[in-house]
Amino acid sequence: MIEWENGEITLEPLAVIAADDPITCAVYGKENVLLELESWKRFKPIAKRQKKLFRMVNQAKLRSYRTAPKYQYGYEVPKDYVHAVRLDEKAGNTKWQDSTKLEMAQLDDYDTFKDYGHSGRPPNEYKKIRVHLIFAVKHNGQHKSRLVADGHLTEVPLDSVYSGVVSLRGLRLLVFLAELNGLDTWATDIGNAYLEALTLESVFIVAGPEFGEREGHTLVIYKALYGLRTSGLR
């Protein structure tokens, strides 16, 4: 008997479930002392190797996490730009594509990239990395896209790149002192703050479909793009 996520319970052949997810079957069989039954003996080799079993379980969970749909405020969040286009087509709108165009326009406003043209060659000391889009939905239903560099592909800096932030305790102390002295408190947000600074990293990318007409162009990253190891320090 299988209980699905929607609460429905159905009778499914063990062979079908085993072919799809033998790891879960092995764990279930071991926990419920079923491995000596004829139809469950096939899972004994998996269950005996406990360390390997746990590793396989974690890998299965990770695969499930990566492939399972993600939702925010009732909207499915795309995994990449191609997925975003498909979701727009399914919904009959262009919300994700519009948010991506807005993000690209803002990057251009800050001169984030130096364009070397289609299949261009950057300076020899520059390393090729990748970028990807992160998608999210805000509480008001606004679709948000953010281009992030795959900074893990770059060399680890020898110097510290720690960037301090205001602690919650410090913020509370500030508000308390303002209230105690009858002062007004103001808050502001600097949009695309990282892009105000130049990057010291010598990296470039090959533009993907999210770059529109520049797809296939060689782009040297000129500003401190989100995701680079030293961007927070800059």
C-alpha positions, 0 to 999 in steps of 0.5 A: 500500500502506497500513501501519496502526497495528496493523501490517496492510498493505492495498491502498487506492485512491489516490483514497480516501486523497486524499479523506481526507488530501491533505496527507500524500499531497502530502508523500509524493509530493514526498519520493518523486518521484511528482508527475509521475505521472498519478495524482499530479499532482493533488497538485502545487499543494499541494506547490509551495506549500512554506510553506503545505504545512508549515502545512497539515501542522502543522494536520493533525497538530494535528487528529489530536492533538485527535481521537485517543483519549488513554489513561492506564494502560489507560483512555481519558481523556475530552475533556470531561464529555459524553465522560466520560459516554459512556465511563462508559456504555460501561464500565458504571460511573460512575467519571468521573462520580463523580470529577467529583462529588467535584471539584464537592463540594470546590469547594463546600466552599471556597465557590468560586462565588457562585450568582446563580441560573438566567440570573441577572445578575452585576454589570456589571463582571464578564466572562463566561468559560468553564471546562472539566474536565481528566481524568486517571488515576493510577498506582493506577487512580484517576480524577481530575477537575479544573475549570479556568478558561479564564484566557486569556479574561481581561485580561493583568494589568499587575503580575507574577503570578509565583509561585516554587516550590522548585527541585530543587537546593534540595530536595536541599540540604534533604535533605542537611542533614537527613541530615547533622544527623540530622534527620527530614524530613516532607512534606505536601500541601495539597489544593486550595491555590489555593482557600484564597485569594480571587480579585481577578478579576471573572469569572463563568461559566454552569454546564454539565452537569457542575454537575448541578442548577445547570446554566444558573446564573450563577456568579461565581468567588469563589476563586482557581480553577485557570486564572485568570491571578492564581491562582498569585500569590494 
